[in-house]
Amino acid sequence: MLKPEILDPQGQAVLTALPRLGVNGISGVRQGKRFELELDGEVDADALARIDHLASTLLANPVIEDYVVRVEPARVEE
């Protein structure tokens, strides 16, 4: 996500469009991006450290963006 102090014109465009779409009661919109990585094997401290390094050097621009690394359970395909 963009840091709070960085202007977000895409978020502002969405916020402006919401009333025209009949959506009210929203006071702010921030637009961002998300990457989902699937790991082979266990998610341990070493794997999380490698992913954090990957996020800070390749996936995010830490000058203008904040990022979060989080682990979610794998989805079971049926």
Backbone hydrogen bonds in HBPLUS format (Angstrom, degrees):
<---DONOR---> <-ACCEPTOR-->    atom                        ^
c    i                          cat <-CA-CA->   ^        H-A-AA   ^      H-
h    n   atom  resd res      DA  || num        DHA   H-A  angle D-A-AA Bond
n    s   type  num  typ     dist DA aas  dist angle  dist       angle   num
A0066-ASP N   A0001-MET O   2.74 MM  65  5.43 152.5  1.81 161.7 170.0     1
A0003-LYS N   A0064-ILE O   2.85 MM  61  5.74 163.1  1.88 146.8 144.3     2
A0006-ILE N   A0003-LYS O   2.99 MM   3  5.50 163.7  2.02 121.2 126.5     3
A0012-GLN N   A0008-ASP O   2.98 MM   4  6.27 156.9  2.03 153.5 160.7     4
A0013-ALA N   A0009-PRO O   2.92 MM   4  6.09 149.7  2.01 141.5 149.3     5
A0014-VAL N   A0010-GLN O   3.07 MM   4  6.36 156.8  2.12 148.7 154.1     6
A0015-LEU N   A0011-GLY O   2.92 MM   4  6.17 162.6  1.95 149.6 154.7     7
A0016-THR N   A0012-GLN O   2.93 MM   4  6.11 155.0  1.99 147.7 153.8     8
A0017-ALA N   A0013-ALA O   3.08 MM   4  6.26 143.9  2.21 140.0 149.4     9
A0017-ALA N   A0014-VAL O   3.07 MM   3  5.09 121.7  2.42  95.8 110.8    10
A0018-LEU N   A0014-VAL O   3.07 MM   4  6.26 137.9  2.25 151.7 162.2    11
A0020-ARG N   A0017-ALA O   3.07 MM   3  5.38 119.5  2.45 107.3 122.4    12
A0021-LEU N   A0017-ALA O   3.18 MM   4  6.49 130.9  2.44 146.1 159.9    13
A0021-LEU N   A0018-LEU O   2.90 MM   3  5.07 136.9  2.09 103.8 116.9    14
A0023-VAL N   A0018-LEU O   2.97 MM   5  5.06 162.8  2.00 143.3 137.6    15
A0022-GLY N   A0019-PRO O   3.00 MM   3  4.95 161.4  2.04 104.3 108.7    16
A0048-LEU N   A0044-ASP O   2.97 MM   4  6.27 162.2  2.00 157.6 162.9    17
A0049-ALA N   A0045-ALA O   2.94 MM   4  6.11 151.1  2.03 143.3 151.2    18
A0050-ARG N   A0046-ASP O   3.00 MM   4  6.28 155.6  2.06 148.5 154.7    19
A0051-ILE N   A0047-ALA O   2.97 MM   4  6.23 156.9  2.03 149.3 155.7    20
A0052-ASP N   A0048-LEU O   2.87 MM   4  6.04 157.4  1.92 147.3 153.7    21
A0053-HIS N   A0049-ALA O   3.02 MM   4  6.21 157.1  2.07 144.7 150.6    22
A0054-LEU N   A0050-ARG O   2.95 MM   4  6.18 157.0  2.00 144.8 151.4    23
A0055-ALA N   A0051-ILE O   2.82 MM   4  6.07 158.7  1.86 152.1 157.7    24
A0056-SER N   A0052-ASP O   2.99 MM   4  6.22 159.8  2.03 149.2 154.0    25
A0057-THR N   A0053-HIS O   3.03 MM   4  6.11 136.4  2.22 146.1 156.8    26
A0058-LEU N   A0054-LEU O   2.87 MM   4  5.54 152.6  1.94 149.1 154.1    27
A0059-LEU N   A0054-LEU O   3.28 MM   5  6.58 158.9  2.33 141.4 147.1    28
A0060-ALA N   A0055-ALA O   2.88 MM   5  5.64 139.1  2.05 158.5 159.1    29
A0064-ILE N   A0061-ASN O   3.05 MM   3  5.98 140.4  2.22 129.4 135.5    30
A0065-GLU N   A0061-ASN O   2.81 MM   4  5.52 144.7  1.94 154.8 161.1    31
